[in-house]
Amino acid sequence: MGLREDADRIIDGSIHRVLPDEAVGIDGLKDTAVFSVGSDGTDGPTDAAGGYVDGMTKAVLSEKGIDIYKTLQDNDAYPVLQACNGLIFTGPTGTNVNDVAVVLIRRRQDDPEER
């Protein structure tokens, strides 16, 4: 498999690439979000440290005419995260400890099924 003709315009880092897949996985889930960031303040060749998606991200992108499945196929997440205000910018941190990914799920106290 060769390089795509437009491979030089793709500016994703590895952190960005997982987020559209997470958006599909949590689609429609209320009070659920995923964020992933690099501790050094950048992800690969980008100016973003990482990104954020929630249970509404896939729907928001769909409303904007963005096909999240094509994004996954093309490994072209940066502009998609940018389109839904899902990029996280911290600037350089001066450290490179690790990347971190976090899933946040709000637990409802009033639902006995969720206890």
C-alpha positions in Angstrom: 0.0 0.0 0.0 1.5 3.3 -1.1 1.2 6.8 0.4 -1.9 8.8 -0.4 -1.5 11.6 -2.9 -2.5 14.1 -0.2 -0.5 12.6 2.6 1.6 15.7 3.0 -1.4 17.8 4.0 -2.5 15.5 6.9 -1.3 16.9 10.1 -2.7 14.4 12.6 -0.8 13.0 15.5 -1.5 9.6 17.0 -3.6 11.1 19.8 -5.9 12.8 17.3 -6.5 9.7 15.3 -8.2 7.7 18.1 -10.8 10.4 18.9 -13.1 10.0 15.9 -13.3 6.3 16.7 -14.2 7.1 20.3 -16.9 9.6 19.0 -18.5 6.7 17.1 -18.3 4.5 20.2 -19.9 6.9 22.6 -22.4 8.4 20.0 -25.6 9.3 21.7 -24.4 8.6 25.2 -25.4 11.5 27.5 -22.9 12.7 30.0 -20.0 10.8 28.4 -16.8 12.3 27.0 -13.3 11.2 26.0 -10.2 13.3 25.9 -6.6 12.5 25.0 -3.6 14.7 25.3 0.2 14.6 25.1 2.0 15.8 28.2 4.5 17.8 26.0 1.8 20.0 24.7 1.8 18.8 21.1 0.7 15.8 19.2 3.0 14.8 16.4 3.5 17.7 14.0 0.5 19.6 15.2 0.0 22.7 17.4 -2.6 20.9 19.5 -1.8 18.8 22.6 -4.8 16.6 21.9 -8.5 16.6 21.6 -12.0 16.0 23.1 -15.1 14.2 21.9 -18.4 13.6 23.6 -21.7 11.8 23.0 -22.9 14.6 20.6 -19.7 14.9 18.5 -20.7 12.5 15.8 -24.1 14.2 15.4 -22.5 17.7 15.3 -20.1 16.6 12.6 -23.0 15.0 10.7 -24.9 18.3 10.8 -21.8 20.0 9.3 -21.7 17.4 6.5 -18.6 15.7 7.8 -18.5 11.9 7.4 -16.7 10.6 10.5 -16.2 7.2 8.8 -14.3 8.8 6.0 -12.2 10.7 8.6 -11.4 7.3 10.2 -10.5 5.8 6.8 -8.3 8.8 5.9 -6.6 9.2 9.3 -7.5 12.9 9.0 -8.8 13.9 12.4 -7.3 17.3 13.1 -9.6 19.3 10.8 -12.6 17.3 12.0 -11.8 18.0 15.6 -11.2 21.6 14.7 -14.7 21.7 13.1 -16.4 20.7 16.3 -14.1 22.7 18.7 -12.6 19.4 19.9 -8.9 20.4 19.8 -7.0 21.0 23.1 -4.2 23.6 23.0 -1.8 23.9 25.9 1.4 25.2 24.3 4.7 23.5 25.0 4.9 22.2 28.6 8.6 21.5 28.7 8.0 17.8 29.7 7.3 14.7 27.8 6.2 12.2 30.4 3.4 10.4 28.5 0.2 10.6 26.6 -3.0 10.2 28.5 -6.5 9.3 27.5 -9.5 9.6 29.8 -13.1 8.5 29.6 -15.5 10.5 31.7 -19.0 9.1 32.5 -21.3 11.0 34.7 -23.0 8.6 37.1 -26.6 9.5 38.0 -27.3 9.2 41.7 -31.1 9.0 41.2 -31.0 5.8 39.1 -30.8 2.6 41.2 -29.6 0.7 38.0 -26.4 2.7 38.0 -25.4 2.2 41.6 
